[in-house]
């Protein structure tokens, strides 16, 4: 996954170059840094909405910061300014400040 140039920072929208490149190469990336987002747990008894921050995106997935622990292994949907991410929660790590880092393997990205 390569970080593609050309995202409209004000609106969070992908421009035509980014969309064409993603279609041609299969490489899609989200340029995020502590962006406010909303996450939904899609399975299990804890199917609810959470306010989160998209902290980082790498080749292996998406990292979120949040105030609550999420269950491991469940499917989640993350609604971000620049797209919707679907993936499985792979790791939850507590931080000294009481927050949690949630690591999600990105299985699908639907750009806006």
N, C-alpha and C positions, 0 to 999 in steps of 0.2 A: 504494500500500500504506500503510495507516494503522496506527499502533501502537494496538492495542486494549487497553483496561483490563480487568482481571478475571482475570488468570492467577494461579493459586495458586502463590505463590513457593516454598513449601516442597516441593511435589510436582512443580512444573513442568507441571501439567495445565491444559488449557484449560477454562474453565467454560462453562456452557450459553449465556451471553450471547455469548461470543466465537465459539462454534461457529455459533450462529444468525446472527450478524452476517456471518460469513464466507460462509455459504450464501446469504444475502440479497444481499450486495453483491459477492461474489467477491473481497473484500479479506481477505487473511490476513497476519498478521505474527507474528514471533517476538520477544518481548522478551528478548534475550540480551545478555550482557556477560561475556566471558571464561569462558563456560560450557564445561566439559569435554565432549568429544564424540568420536565415532569416525567416521572417513571410510574408505570403500572406493572404490578406483578400479575401475570396472566394465568397462573395455575396455583393449585394448592389452596389451603384455607385462608391465606392472607392476600386475597385479591383486592388490592386497594391502590389508591393513588398516593404518590409521595413527591414532595418538592425536593429536587436534587440540584447539584451543580455538576456539569460535565467538566471534569478537571483535566483530562488528557485523553488523547487518542493516539494509538500506536498501531503497528502492524498486527498486534495480537488482540486488540480490542479497545474498549472504551472504559475509562476509569471515572467513577462518580464519587462525589463527596456528599454525605448526607448525615442527618442526625439520628437515624434509626438503623438497626441491623436488619438485613433482608435474608430470607432463607436461601441456602445454597442449592444450585442445580435447577432452579425454576426458570421458566421463560419470562422475559420482561420486554416491555415496549417503552422506549424512551423518546419522548416528543421534544425535539430541539428546534431552535429557530431555523436551522438550515436543513433539517430532514428528520425522518423518523427511523429509529434504529430498533431492530428486533434482535434479541440474543439471549443467551443463557448466563445466569449469574454463576461465576466460577470461583470467586473468592471474596470474602468479606473480612476486612482487617480493621480492628479498632485503632484509633489514634489517641495520643495522650490528651488531646483537647476534648475528648468525649465524642467526636465525630467518628464516622466509619468511612473507609474507602471501599467501594464496591467495584469489582472488576467484572466486566461483561465481555464475553466472546461475541463479537458482532457477526451475526449470521446473515442479516439482510439490512440494507440501507435504502430508504426511499427518499431521494433528494426532493426538496421543494422547488 
